Amino acid sequence: MWFFLALWRFGKAVVSAVRDPELRSLVILTGGVLVGGAAFYHRVEGWSWVDAFYFCVVSLTTVGYGDLSPVTTLGKIFTMFYLLIGLGILAGFIGIGSGANEQERISAQVTV
C-alpha cells in the first residue's frame, strides 16, 4: 500500500514539475542526457538498453557501483564529458530545490 502512495506522490510531483518552466527545462535536459548517454553506450560499448540506462543513472547520481564500466577508449572519453555535463544539470535541480526552500522560508517569515 505504501508503495502505491509513494508512486502517487511521485506522479503529483512530476505533474507540478511540468508546470514550472525552469524545472520543466531541467527535466527535459536530464531526460535527453540519459537517453543520449544510453544510446551512446548501447552503440559503442555494445551494452543492452537496460545496462546502458542503468550505468547512466548510477553514474549521474554518483553512486558508481563499478559493476559496469566502459572498455573502449571512445567510451572512456565520452564518460568523462558525460559526467561533467550530467552532474552540472543535476546540480541545477539542487539549486532549484534550495531556491524553493529559501522562498518558502521567506514567505513564512512575511506571514508571521
HELIX and SHEET records of a PDB file:
HELIX    1   1 TRP A    2  ARG A   19  1                                  18    
HELIX    2   2 PRO A   21  PHE A   40  1                                  20    
HELIX    3   3 TYR A   41  GLU A   45  3                                   5    
HELIX    4   4 TRP A   49  LEU A   60  1                                  12    
HELIX    5   5 THR A   73  THR A  111  1                                  39    
END                                                                             
